[in-house]
Amino acid sequence: MGKPINVQTINDTEGTVLFVVIPYQDYLHLCEKADHLIPHEVVGLMVQPQFSPIRAWREYLNLTPAEVAARLGMTQEAFARLEEERVKPHKRMLSKVAKVLNITVEQLDV
């Protein structure tokens, strides 16, 4: 477990917390950790039948299969096979897909 973050709250006149202020170094540390998070919408898609992590991310990013296939330099048919739920791509391919989707490999390799 990490060290506790020193926080300061700013409240309205009724005492409801409106803002939280944290030290800048703690903020930077939290930002680094956030790079590997998966948005709720992507997780929601991943739990649906027939949705691989690649397809969930592609749809979340509002990209067509043709767009991603072109970015990867492959045919749309080849990308469709890669995107199938039952296919587990090799790390090298996951790295390429992550790069064209502008996400981390860890966000795809779930």
N, CA, C and O atoms as CSV, one atom per row, in Angstrom:
chain,resi,resn,atom,element,x,y,z
A,1,MET,N,N,0.840,-1.179,0.000
A,1,MET,CA,C,0.000,0.000,0.000
A,1,MET,C,C,0.884,1.240,0.000
A,1,MET,O,O,1.898,1.281,0.696
A,2,GLY,N,N,0.507,2.238,-0.769
A,2,GLY,CA,C,1.292,3.458,-0.875
A,2,GLY,C,C,1.105,4.362,0.323
A,2,GLY,O,O,0.252,4.133,1.180
A,3,LYS,N,N,1.924,5.391,0.356
A,3,LYS,CA,C,1.809,6.360,1.446
A,3,LYS,C,C,0.526,7.175,1.271
A,3,LYS,O,O,0.094,7.416,0.144
A,4,PRO,N,N,-0.077,7.595,2.369
A,4,PRO,CA,C,-1.302,8.398,2.263
A,4,PRO,C,C,-1.013,9.751,1.610
A,4,PRO,O,O,0.069,10.315,1.765
A,5,ILE,N,N,-1.995,10.249,0.884
A,5,ILE,CA,C,-1.862,11.538,0.222
A,5,ILE,C,C,-2.395,12.615,1.144
A,5,ILE,O,O,-3.477,12.478,1.715
A,6,ASN,N,N,-1.635,13.684,1.287
A,6,ASN,CA,C,-2.042,14.825,2.094
A,6,ASN,C,C,-3.031,15.646,1.267
A,6,ASN,O,O,-2.651,16.237,0.256
A,7,VAL,N,N,-4.295,15.685,1.688
A,7,VAL,CA,C,-5.320,16.408,0.929
A,7,VAL,C,C,-5.874,17.572,1.733
A,7,VAL,O,O,-5.879,17.560,2.964
A,8,GLN,N,N,-6.335,18.565,1.010
A,8,GLN,CA,C,-7.032,19.702,1.602
A,8,GLN,C,C,-8.358,19.814,0.861
A,8,GLN,O,O,-8.392,19.715,-0.365
A,9,THR,N,N,-9.445,20.018,1.591
A,9,THR,CA,C,-10.744,20.170,0.932
A,9,THR,C,C,-11.205,21.614,1.003
A,9,THR,O,O,-10.887,22.343,1.942
A,10,ILE,N,N,-11.958,22.007,-0.007
A,10,ILE,CA,C,-12.580,23.328,-0.044
A,10,ILE,C,C,-14.080,23.082,-0.083
A,10,ILE,O,O,-14.595,22.427,-0.988
A,11,ASN,N,N,-14.766,23.616,0.912
A,11,ASN,CA,C,-16.194,23.364,1.080
A,11,ASN,C,C,-17.028,24.598,0.761
A,11,ASN,O,O,-16.542,25.729,0.787
A,12,ASP,N,N,-18.313,24.342,0.456
A,12,ASP,CA,C,-19.234,25.468,0.291
A,12,ASP,C,C,-19.750,25.881,1.673
A,12,ASP,O,O,-19.298,25.349,2.686
A,13,THR,N,N,-20.688,26.819,1.716
A,13,THR,CA,C,-21.168,27.339,3.000
A,13,THR,C,C,-21.916,26.303,3.821
A,13,THR,O,O,-22.022,26.438,5.040
A,14,GLU,N,N,-22.443,25.254,3.157
A,14,GLU,CA,C,-23.131,24.175,3.889
A,14,GLU,C,C,-22.183,23.059,4.321
A,14,GLU,O,O,-22.607,22.102,4.970
A,15,GLY,N,N,-20.924,23.172,3.973
A,15,GLY,CA,C,-19.945,22.159,4.359
A,15,GLY,C,C,-19.754,21.046,3.340
A,15,GLY,O,O,-19.004,20.102,3.591
A,16,THR,N,N,-20.418,21.142,2.201
A,16,THR,CA,C,-20.253,20.140,1.146
A,16,THR,C,C,-18.909,20.349,0.449
A,16,THR,O,O,-18.554,21.467,0.076
A,17,VAL,N,N,-18.177,19.258,0.283
A,17,VAL,CA,C,-16.866,19.344,-0.365
A,17,VAL,C,C,-17.063,19.682,-1.842
A,17,VAL,O,O,-17.788,18.992,-2.559
A,18,LEU,N,N,-16.407,20.752,-2.282
A,18,LEU,CA,C,-16.464,21.178,-3.681
A,18,LEU,C,C,-15.182,20.826,-4.428
A,18,LEU,O,O,-15.229,20.459,-5.603
A,19,PHE,N,N,-14.043,20.935,-3.759
A,19,PHE,CA,C,-12.749,20.694,-4.386
A,19,PHE,C,C,-11.843,19.949,-3.424
A,19,PHE,O,O,-11.986,20.046,-2.206
A,20,VAL,N,N,-10.910,19.204,-3.996
A,20,VAL,CA,C,-9.865,18.552,-3.221
A,20,VAL,C,C,-8.535,19.009,-3.803
A,20,VAL,O,O,-8.317,18.923,-5.011
A,21,VAL,N,N,-7.660,19.486,-2.952
A,21,VAL,CA,C,-6.345,19.956,-3.368
A,21,VAL,C,C,-5.315,18.958,-2.849
A,21,VAL,O,O,-5.310,18.603,-1.670
A,22,ILE,N,N,-4.433,18.509,-3.764
A,22,ILE,CA,C,-3.380,17.575,-3.374
A,22,ILE,C,C,-2.038,18.132,-3.827
A,22,ILE,O,O,-1.982,18.945,-4.750
A,23,PRO,N,N,-0.959,17.701,-3.187
A,23,PRO,CA,C,0.362,18.148,-3.625
A,23,PRO,C,C,0.623,17.733,-5.073
A,23,PRO,O,O,0.172,16.678,-5.518
A,24,TYR,N,N,1.348,18.568,-5.793
A,24,TYR,CA,C,1.598,18.346,-7.213
A,24,TYR,C,C,2.286,17.006,-7.470
A,24,TYR,O,O,1.918,16.317,-8.422
A,25,GLN,N,N,3.256,16.613,-6.670
A,25,GLN,CA,C,3.958,15.344,-6.871
A,25,GLN,C,C,2.996,14.161,-6.728
A,25,GLN,O,O,3.105,13.180,-7.464
A,26,ASP,N,N,2.066,14.248,-5.794
A,26,ASP,CA,C,1.055,13.195,-5.645
A,26,ASP,C,C,0.144,13.154,-6.867
A,26,ASP,O,O,-0.236,12.078,-7.328
A,27,TYR,N,N,-0.202,14.320,-7.388
A,27,TYR,CA,C,-1.018,14.402,-8.603
A,27,TYR,C,C,-0.309,13.724,-9.773
A,27,TYR,O,O,-0.922,12.947,-10.506
A,28,LEU,N,N,0.980,14.016,-9.950
A,28,LEU,CA,C,1.743,13.400,-11.036
A,28,LEU,C,C,1.788,11.885,-10.888
A,28,LEU,O,O,1.676,11.157,-11.875
A,29,HIS,N,N,1.950,11.414,-9.670
A,29,HIS,CA,C,1.975,9.970,-9.415
A,29,HIS,C,C,0.637,9.337,-9.779
A,29,HIS,O,O,0.601,8.266,-10.384
A,30,LEU,N,N,-0.457,9.990,-9.414
A,30,LEU,CA,C,-1.784,9.480,-9.756
A,30,LEU,C,C,-2.007,9.467,-11.269
A,30,LEU,O,O,-2.637,8.550,-11.795
A,31,CYS,N,N,-1.500,10.464,-11.958
A,31,CYS,CA,C,-1.622,10.519,-13.422
A,31,CYS,C,C,-0.882,9.361,-14.076
A,31,CYS,O,O,-1.375,8.775,-15.040
A,32,GLU,N,N,0.293,9.029,-13.563
A,32,GLU,CA,C,1.056,7.904,-14.101
A,32,GLU,C,C,0.272,6.612,-13.947
A,32,GLU,O,O,0.239,5.794,-14.867
A,33,LYS,N,N,-0.353,6.418,-12.807
A,33,LYS,CA,C,-1.143,5.213,-12.566
A,33,LYS,C,C,-2.374,5.174,-13.467
A,33,LYS,O,O,-2.801,4.098,-13.887
A,34,ALA,N,N,-2.944,6.334,-13.764
A,34,ALA,CA,C,-4.174,6.395,-14.557
A,34,ALA,C,C,-3.950,5.970,-15.998
A,34,ALA,O,O,-4.906,5.605,-16.682
A,35,ASP,N,N,-2.709,6.007,-16.479
A,35,ASP,CA,C,-2.419,5.607,-17.852
A,35,ASP,C,C,-2.788,4.154,-18.126
A,35,ASP,O,O,-2.990,3.781,-19.281
A,36,HIS,N,N,-2.878,3.342,-17.103
A,36,HIS,CA,C,-3.161,1.923,-17.284
A,36,HIS,C,C,-4.598,1.555,-16.933
A,36,HIS,O,O,-4.953,0.377,-16.954
A,37,LEU,N,N,-5.416,2.531,-16.614
A,37,LEU,CA,C,-6.798,2.249,-16.267
A,37,LEU,C,C,-7.616,1.970,-17.522
A,37,LEU,O,O,-7.240,2.357,-18.628
A,38,ILE,N,N,-8.734,1.293,-17.327
A,38,ILE,CA,C,-9.637,0.989,-18.431
A,38,ILE,C,C,-10.963,1.675,-18.133
A,38,ILE,O,O,-11.560,1.431,-17.085
A,39,PRO,N,N,-11.438,2.539,-19.049
A,39,PRO,CA,C,-12.701,3.240,-18.807
A,39,PRO,C,C,-13.869,2.269,-18.593
A,39,PRO,O,O,-13.892,1.174,-19.155
A,40,HIS,N,N,-14.815,2.681,-17.790
A,40,HIS,CA,C,-15.992,1.863,-17.482
A,40,HIS,C,C,-16.703,1.409,-18.755
A,40,HIS,O,O,-17.164,0.270,-18.836
A,41,GLU,N,N,-16.794,2.290,-19.744
A,41,GLU,CA,C,-17.481,1.944,-20.988
A,41,GLU,C,C,-16.788,0.785,-21.706
A,41,GLU,O,O,-17.454,-0.067,-22.294
A,42,VAL,N,N,-15.467,0.751,-21.662
A,42,VAL,CA,C,-14.720,-0.334,-22.302
A,42,VAL,C,C,-14.958,-1.637,-21.547
A,42,VAL,O,O,-15.173,-2.679,-22.166
A,43,VAL,N,N,-14.922,-1.590,-20.231
A,43,VAL,CA,C,-15.177,-2.787,-19.424
A,43,VAL,C,C,-16.586,-3.307,-19.710
A,43,VAL,O,O,-16.795,-4.514,-19.833
A,44,GLY,N,N,-17.548,-2.393,-19.813
A,44,GLY,CA,C,-18.921,-2.788,-20.115
A,44,GLY,C,C,-19.031,-3.510,-21.442
A,44,GLY,O,O,-19.811,-4.453,-21.573
A,45,LEU,N,N,-18.261,-3.082,-22.421
A,45,LEU,CA,C,-18.272,-3.761,-23.715
A,45,LEU,C,C,-17.564,-5.109,-23.638
A,45,LEU,O,O,-18.012,-6.077,-24.251
A,46,MET,N,N,-16.458,-5.182,-22.887
A,46,MET,CA,C,-15.683,-6.420,-22.798
A,46,MET,C,C,-16.457,-7.569,-22.179
A,46,MET,O,O,-16.179,-8.729,-22.483
A,47,VAL,N,N,-17.417,-7.274,-21.321
A,47,VAL,CA,C,-18.161,-8.362,-20.675
A,47,VAL,C,C,-19.304,-8.868,-21.543
A,47,VAL,O,O,-19.951,-9.855,-21.195
A,48,GLN,N,N,-19.559,-8.212,-22.658
A,48,GLN,CA,C,-20.592,-8.680,-23.574
A,48,GLN,C,C,-20.062,-9.855,-24.396
A,48,GLN,O,O,-18.878,-9.900,-24.731
A,49,PRO,N,N,-20.938,-10.799,-24.720
A,49,PRO,CA,C,-20.492,-11.902,-25.577
A,49,PRO,C,C,-19.983,-11.361,-26.919
A,49,PRO,O,O,-20.500,-10.371,-27.437
A,50,GLN,N,N,-18.985,-12.012,-27.458
A,50,GLN,CA,C,-18.406,-11.673,-28.763
A,50,GLN,C,C,-17.561,-10.401,-28.763
A,50,GLN,O,O,-17.194,-9.919,-29.835
A,51,PHE,N,N,-17.239,-9.839,-27.588
A,51,PHE,CA,C,-16.412,-8.627,-27.543
A,51,PHE,C,C,-15.046,-8.959,-26.962
A,51,PHE,O,O,-14.924,-9.311,-25.788
A,52,SER,N,N,-14.025,-8.844,-27.796
A,52,SER,CA,C,-12.656,-8.973,-27.317
A,52,SER,C,C,-12.223,-7.601,-26.798
A,52,SER,O,O,-12.879,-6.601,-27.088
A,53,PRO,N,N,-11.131,-7.542,-26.036
A,53,PRO,CA,C,-10.621,-6.231,-25.626
A,53,PRO,C,C,-10.327,-5.322,-26.819
A,53,PRO,O,O,-10.563,-4.116,-26.751
A,54,ILE,N,N,-9.816,-5.889,-27.906
A,54,ILE,CA,C,-9.515,-5.067,-29.085
A,54,ILE,C,C,-10.795,-4.456,-29.646
A,54,ILE,O,O,-10.835,-3.262,-29.945
A,55,ARG,N,N,-11.834,-5.263,-29.790
A,55,ARG,CA,C,-13.095,-4.739,-30.322
A,55,ARG,C,C,-13.699,-3.708,-29.378
A,55,ARG,O,O,-14.204,-2.679,-29.824
A,56,ALA,N,N,-13.651,-3.976,-28.082
A,56,ALA,CA,C,-14.221,-3.036,-27.108
A,56,ALA,C,C,-13.533,-1.680,-27.210
A,56,ALA,O,O,-14.199,-0.646,-27.242
A,57,TRP,N,N,-12.200,-1.681,-27.261
A,57,TRP,CA,C,-11.460,-0.425,-27.394
A,57,TRP,C,C,-11.749,0.252,-28.725
A,57,TRP,O,O,-11.916,1.470,-28.775
A,58,ARG,N,N,-11.809,-0.528,-29.811
A,58,ARG,CA,C,-12.069,0.062,-31.121
A,58,ARG,C,C,-13.421,0.760,-31.139
A,58,ARG,O,O,-13.542,1.882,-31.633
A,59,GLU,N,N,-14.429,0.099,-30.604
A,59,GLU,CA,C,-15.762,0.711,-30.591
A,59,GLU,C,C,-15.812,1.905,-29.644
A,59,GLU,O,O,-16.455,2.909,-29.950
A,60,TYR,N,N,-15.144,1.806,-28.500
A,60,TYR,CA,C,-15.096,2.932,-27.561
A,60,TYR,C,C,-14.452,4.156,-28.207
A,60,TYR,O,O,-14.878,5.288,-27.976
A,61,LEU,N,N,-13.431,3.920,-29.012
A,61,LEU,CA,C,-12.737,5.017,-29.694
A,61,LEU,C,C,-13.434,5.442,-30.981
A,61,LEU,O,O,-12.953,6.316,-31.702
A,62,ASN,N,N,-14.571,4.814,-31.259
A,62,ASN,CA,C,-15.397,5.158,-32.420
A,62,ASN,C,C,-14.625,5.016,-33.738
A,62,ASN,O,O,-14.680,5.884,-34.610
A,63,LEU,N,N,-13.903,3.890,-33.853
A,63,LEU,CA,C,-13.154,3.590,-35.060
A,63,LEU,C,C,-13.802,2.409,-35.769
A,63,LEU,O,O,-14.346,1.516,-35.120
A,64,THR,N,N,-13.747,2.400,-37.084
A,64,THR,CA,C,-14.277,1.270,-37.845
A,64,THR,C,C,-13.200,0.195,-37.957
A,64,THR,O,O,-12.014,0.489,-37.812
A,65,PRO,N,N,-13.607,-1.051,-38.215
A,65,PRO,CA,C,-12.596,-2.090,-38.440
A,65,PRO,C,C,-11.666,-1.739,-39.605
A,65,PRO,O,O,-10.470,-2.030,-39.562
A,66,ALA,N,N,-12.222,-1.114,-40.645
A,66,ALA,CA,C,-11.406,-0.738,-41.798
A,66,ALA,C,C,-10.329,0.281,-41.421
A,66,ALA,O,O,-9.199,0.197,-41.902
A,67,GLU,N,N,-10.676,1.239,-40.563
A,67,GLU,CA,C,-9.700,2.253,-40.138
A,67,GLU,C,C,-8.541,1.616,-39.376
A,67,GLU,O,O,-7.375,1.912,-39.637
A,68,VAL,N,N,-8.876,0.740,-38.431
A,68,VAL,CA,C,-7.821,0.117,-37.619
A,68,VAL,C,C,-6.985,-0.825,-38.480
A,68,VAL,O,O,-5.762,-0.866,-38.344
A,69,ALA,N,N,-7.639,-1.584,-39.369
A,69,ALA,CA,C,-6.907,-2.486,-40.261
A,69,ALA,C,C,-5.914,-1.700,-41.111
A,69,ALA,O,O,-4.769,-2.120,-41.276
A,70,ALA,N,N,-6.345,-0.571,-41.647
A,70,ALA,CA,C,-5.458,0.255,-42.471
A,70,ALA,C,C,-4.280,0.772,-41.647
A,70,ALA,O,O,-3.146,0.778,-42.126
A,71,ARG,N,N,-4.536,1.202,-40.426
A,71,ARG,CA,C,-3.451,1.692,-39.565
A,71,ARG,C,C,-2.447,0.593,-39.255
A,71,ARG,O,O,-1.254,0.853,-39.099
A,72,LEU,N,N,-2.946,-0.651,-39.165
A,72,LEU,CA,C,-2.072,-1.787,-38.874
A,72,LEU,C,C,-1.397,-2.336,-40.127
A,72,LEU,O,O,-0.487,-3.161,-40.038
A,73,GLY,N,N,-1.848,-1.871,-41.305
A,73,GLY,CA,C,-1.283,-2.373,-42.554
A,73,GLY,C,C,-1.726,-3.786,-42.874
A,73,GLY,O,O,-0.951,-4.565,-43.428
A,74,MET,N,N,-2.963,-4.131,-42.534
A,74,MET,CA,C,-3.484,-5.465,-42.819
A,74,MET,C,C,-4.860,-5.345,-43.463
A,74,MET,O,O,-5.466,-4.274,-43.470
A,75,THR,N,N,-5.332,-6.442,-43.993
A,75,THR,CA,C,-6.662,-6.422,-44.594
A,75,THR,C,C,-7.716,-6.369,-43.496
A,75,THR,O,O,-7.452,-6.700,-42.340
A,76,GLN,N,N,-8.906,-5.948,-43.882
A,76,GLN,CA,C,-9.997,-5.899,-42.924
A,76,GLN,C,C,-10.366,-7.305,-42.452
A,76,GLN,O,O,-10.759,-7.492,-41.301
A,77,GLU,N,N,-10.241,-8.285,-43.336
A,77,GLU,CA,C,-10.540,-9.676,-42.970
A,77,GLU,C,C,-9.551,-10.188,-41.920
A,77,GLU,O,O,-9.942,-10.859,-40.965
A,78,ALA,N,N,-8.278,-9.867,-42.103
A,78,ALA,CA,C,-7.263,-10.283,-41.125
A,78,ALA,C,C,-7.515,-9.613,-39.778
A,78,ALA,O,O,-7.375,-10.237,-38.726
A,79,PHE,N,N,-7.887,-8.338,-39.826
A,79,PHE,CA,C,-8.177,-7.646,-38.568
A,79,PHE,C,C,-9.413,-8.233,-37.895
A,79,PHE,O,O,-9.457,-8.344,-36.669
A,80,ALA,N,N,-10.414,-8.607,-38.684
A,80,ALA,CA,C,-11.627,-9.216,-38.117
A,80,ALA,C,C,-11.286,-10.494,-37.353
A,80,ALA,O,O,-11.843,-10.748,-36.285
A,81,ARG,N,N,-10.372,-11.297,-37.899
A,81,ARG,CA,C,-9.946,-12.512,-37.182
A,81,ARG,C,C,-9.207,-12.147,-35.901
A,81,ARG,O,O,-9.394,-12.787,-34.866
A,82,LEU,N,N,-8.370,-11.121,-35.972
A,82,LEU,CA,C,-7.618,-10.668,-34.794
A,82,LEU,C,C,-8.554,-10.170,-33.696
A,82,LEU,O,O,-8.275,-10.325,-32.507
A,83,GLU,N,N,-9.662,-9.572,-34.113
A,83,GLU,CA,C,-10.605,-8.967,-33.182
A,83,GLU,C,C,-11.571,-9.977,-32.560
A,83,GLU,O,O,-12.299,-9.640,-31.626
A,84,GLU,N,N,-11.585,-11.207,-33.068
A,84,GLU,CA,C,-12.490,-12.222,-32.537
A,84,GLU,C,C,-12.191,-12.494,-31.069
A,84,GLU,O,O,-11.039,-12.476,-30.634
A,85,GLU,N,N,-13.243,-12.742,-30.333
A,85,GLU,CA,C,-13.118,-12.954,-28.883
A,85,GLU,C,C,-12.259,-14.168,-28.546
A,85,GLU,O,O,-11.512,-14.142,-27.568
A,86,ARG,N,N,-12.352,-15.206,-29.324
A,86,ARG,CA,C,-11.643,-16.447,-28.969
A,86,ARG,C,C,-10.159,-16.434,-29.340
A,86,ARG,O,O,-9.419,-17.345,-28.969
A,87,VAL,N,N,-9.728,-15.418,-30.063
A,87,VAL,CA,C,-8.328,-15.306,-30.481
A,87,VAL,C,C,-7.545,-14.524,-29.429
A,87,VAL,O,O,-7.965,-13.447,-29.008
A,88,LYS,N,N,-6.418,-15.065,-29.013
A,88,LYS,CA,C,-5.522,-14.373,-28.082
A,88,LYS,C,C,-4.264,-13.988,-28.852
A,88,LYS,O,O,-3.386,-14.827,-29.056
A,89,PRO,N,N,-4.162,-12.714,-29.289
A,89,PRO,CA,C,-3.006,-12.299,-30.092
A,89,PRO,C,C,-1.696,-12.389,-29.311
A,89,PRO,O,O,-1.670,-12.315,-28.082
A,90,HIS,N,N,-0.607,-12.550,-30.069
A,90,HIS,CA,C,0.729,-12.556,-29.476
A,90,HIS,C,C,1.048,-11.151,-28.957
A,90,HIS,O,O,0.469,-10.162,-29.406
A,91,LYS,N,N,1.969,-11.088,-28.016
A,91,LYS,CA,C,2.362,-9.803,-27.410
A,91,LYS,C,C,2.800,-8.780,-28.467
A,91,LYS,O,O,2.484,-7.596,-28.354
A,92,ARG,N,N,3.520,-9.235,-29.484
A,92,ARG,CA,C,3.996,-8.326,-30.516
A,92,ARG,C,C,2.822,-7.668,-31.248
A,92,ARG,O,O,2.845,-6.467,-31.519
A,93,MET,N,N,1.798,-8.464,-31.563
A,93,MET,CA,C,0.627,-7.918,-32.237
A,93,MET,C,C,-0.156,-7.015,-31.286
A,93,MET,O,O,-0.646,-5.965,-31.700
A,94,LEU,N,N,-0.278,-7.409,-30.024
A,94,LEU,CA,C,-0.954,-6.549,-29.042
A,94,LEU,C,C,-0.263,-5.199,-28.952
A,94,LEU,O,O,-0.919,-4.164,-28.832
A,95,SER,N,N,1.059,-5.213,-29.009
A,95,SER,CA,C,1.820,-3.965,-28.957
A,95,SER,C,C,1.505,-3.076,-30.156
A,95,SER,O,O,1.352,-1.863,-30.007
A,96,LYS,N,N,1.409,-3.669,-31.337
A,96,LYS,CA,C,1.072,-2.899,-32.538
A,96,LYS,C,C,-0.336,-2.310,-32.436
A,96,LYS,O,O,-0.555,-1.137,-32.739
A,97,VAL,N,N,-1.277,-3.135,-32.007
A,97,VAL,CA,C,-2.664,-2.667,-31.883
A,97,VAL,C,C,-2.746,-1.553,-30.853
A,97,VAL,O,O,-3.393,-0.533,-31.091
A,98,ALA,N,N,-2.094,-1.739,-29.711
A,98,ALA,CA,C,-2.100,-0.707,-28.667
A,98,ALA,C,C,-1.545,0.604,-29.206
A,98,ALA,O,O,-2.071,1.676,-28.910
A,99,LYS,N,N,-0.501,0.517,-29.981
A,99,LYS,CA,C,0.114,1.728,-30.532
A,99,LYS,C,C,-0.847,2.468,-31.456
A,99,LYS,O,O,-0.963,3.690,-31.366
A,100,VAL,N,N,-1.543,1.749,-32.349
A,100,VAL,CA,C,-2.447,2.438,-33.269
A,100,VAL,C,C,-3.708,2.947,-32.572
A,100,VAL,O,O,-4.348,3.884,-33.050
A,101,LEU,N,N,-4.066,2.329,-31.441
A,101,LEU,CA,C,-5.220,2.803,-30.669
A,101,LEU,C,C,-4.823,3.860,-29.637
A,101,LEU,O,O,-5.677,4.452,-28.978
A,102,ASN,N,N,-3.514,4.086,-29.509
A,102,ASN,CA,C,-2.974,5.064,-28.552
A,102,ASN,C,C,-3.326,4.707,-27.101
A,102,ASN,O,O,-3.730,5.558,-26.309
A,103,ILE,N,N,-3.157,3.422,-26.786
A,103,ILE,CA,C,-3.361,2.929,-25.425
A,103,ILE,C,C,-2.159,2.063,-25.070
A,103,ILE,O,O,-1.261,1.874,-25.891
A,104,THR,N,N,-2.140,1.537,-23.848
A,104,THR,CA,C,-1.023,0.686,-23.433
A,104,THR,C,C,-1.352,-0.783,-23.694
A,104,THR,O,O,-2.518,-1.165,-23.791
A,105,VAL,N,N,-0.310,-1.590,-23.806
A,105,VAL,CA,C,-0.501,-3.031,-23.981
A,105,VAL,C,C,-1.256,-3.605,-22.789
A,105,VAL,O,O,-2.079,-4.506,-22.946
A,106,GLU,N,N,-0.975,-3.085,-21.597
A,106,GLU,CA,C,-1.644,-3.585,-20.387
A,106,GLU,C,C,-3.155,-3.375,-20.466
A,106,GLU,O,O,-3.920,-4.170,-19.920
A,107,GLN,N,N,-3.583,-2.327,-21.131
A,107,GLN,CA,C,-5.018,-2.070,-21.257
A,107,GLN,C,C,-5.685,-3.043,-22.233
A,107,GLN,O,O,-6.901,-3.232,-22.189
A,108,LEU,N,N,-4.905,-3.648,-23.097
A,108,LEU,CA,C,-5.447,-4.650,-24.029
A,108,LEU,C,C,-5.304,-6.071,-23.514
A,108,LEU,O,O,-6.141,-6.923,-23.809
A,109,ASP,N,N,-4.276,-6.331,-22.765
A,109,ASP,CA,C,-3.938,-7.688,-22.344
A,109,ASP,C,C,-4.642,-8.038,-21.042
A,109,ASP,O,O,-4.008,-8.226,-20.004
A,110,VAL,N,N,-5.975,-8.121,-21.117
A,110,VAL,CA,C,-6.769,-8.438,-19.920
A,110,VAL,C,C,-7.449,-9.768,-20.064
A,110,VAL,O,O,-8.159,-10.200,-19.157
